Amino acid sequence: MGLREIILLLIVVVAAYVAYQLYRIVRGARAGKAAKAPAPAPVAKRVVAEAPTAVADVGDDDEDDAVLVFERPVVRRSDEETRAAAETSDSRLFELELELRQLRRELDQQRADAAALRQTVAGLGEAVRAQKTQPASAPVHQSGSPQYDEALVYARRGLDVEAIAERCGITVAEAELVRSLARGREGGGGQ
């Protein structure tokens, strides 16, 4: 799994976390609405059209002349109940506002993290593009063994066989072989 896949996976995880937090907020708001006491149902009164102050019974024969009037019953609360209800709603509102602020901070942090990840991915993309173009312009280096690379460099510089053998810690025969390989490459056009 490459770095790019890891970064994309992190972005997906962050997005899922944000979606989960938003779901929790919405669910909490719905639960808050459901927890509120429902308003009392309206009470229907039958009022006869000719006499608006009189209330007709359900069993009256003048149903064509009757008009239904809806009134909300007045629920009287004591001062203590009113204070308790206000305090409960205020504390719940405070909790929701606090959670909202915290979620906004987390969202801002995640946005900043996502922006940093985008910059990192862009930088890595540039580095990969640069590496793809670099081998085409660099000369191909073919060597048989890394231990003879230094000897090959000295042979190309024109050092004599004894000096190459002494500096690289190889035998004179090996130094002669390296020198002949260097001449063969120079004469063969670097093939």
C-alpha positions, 0 to 999 in steps of 0.5 A: 500500500503506497503513501497515496493510498494511505493519505486517501484512506485518512481523508475518507476516515476523516470525512466519515468521522465528520458525517458521524458527528453531524448525524449525532447533532441532528439526532440530538436536535430531534431528541430535544424536540421529542423530549419537549412536552407536547402542547395540549390538544385544542378543545372544540366547542360548538357554538350556534350561529344565531347565538354566539354566546350559547354553546350547543350540546352534541345532541342538538338538532341544529347542526347546520347552524353550529360552528366549531370554535377551537380554544387551547386550554390554558395550562397554569404552571407554578413559578417553580415549574416555570423556573425548572422548565426554563433551567432545563431548556437553558442547560440543554441549549447550552450543552448543544451550543457547546457541542456545536462549537466543539464540532466546528473546531474539530471540523476546522482542524480536519479541514486543515489536516486535509489541506496539509495532506493535499499539499503533501500528495502534490509534493509527492506527485511532483517528486515522482514526476521528477524521478520519472524524467530523471533516469531518461536524462541520466547516463546509464551506469553499468558496472559488474561489482560495486567494489570495483567501481572506485577502481574503474574511476581511477582507471578512467582518470588514467592512473597506472595499474600499481596505483589502482591496485594500491588505492583500492586494495586489489591485486595488480591482475585485477587492476589490469582487468579493470583498466582494460575494461575502462579502455574497452568502454571508452573505445566502444562508445560507452556500450 
